[in-house]
Amino acid sequence: MALAIEALDSRKHNRLAFCCGKDSLDNYIRSQASQDIKKRVATVFVLVDSPEVDVIAYYTLSSYTVEISGLHEEFAKQLPRYPVLPATLLGRLAVDNSCRGKRLGELILIDALKKALDTSFQVASLAVVAEAIDEVAVSFYQKYGFQQFQQHSMKLYLPMKSIEKLF
């Protein structure tokens, strides 16, 4: 068996047993994710322990814009003074309860950051923005260098320049 991160395929991946303990995240992967993919609202990536097809973790990526006024001054002063700037949204990230403590959240976060960085060379993005579901998630993202937006404590960002240094 080997861990594999794949684009969600509703015909292949079993999402029904996924349970991270947050209803909105559980319900999203079970019933909304496929619709978001079809409507090109988000891309969804799942972690499976191949050849098994049960989803044990997932995350979503989308295009996004940020207001320059919400960024910390030291970062914002390096940017053009456009009212909104392009970013990549890490809208959801969740790990099944059966896999807690195995650092799979870190694994899929790193994969998401790498995909966002690679894509930023074709479609501009100055940062990855994460929408935290609770204070535990805020702490998780902060551990990896994300900074909170000035007006929104549950939204965080990591500049693409910082992500580049990771890789």
Secondary structure, 3 states (H helix, E strand, C coil): CEEEEEECCCCCCECCCCCCCCHHHHHHHHHHHHHHHHCCCCEEEEEEEECCCECCEEEEEEEEEEEHHHCCHHHHCCCCCCCEEEEEEECCEEECHHHCCCCHHHHHHHHHHHHHHHHHCCCCCCEEEEECCCHHHHHHHHHCCCEECCCCCCEEEEEHHHHHHHC
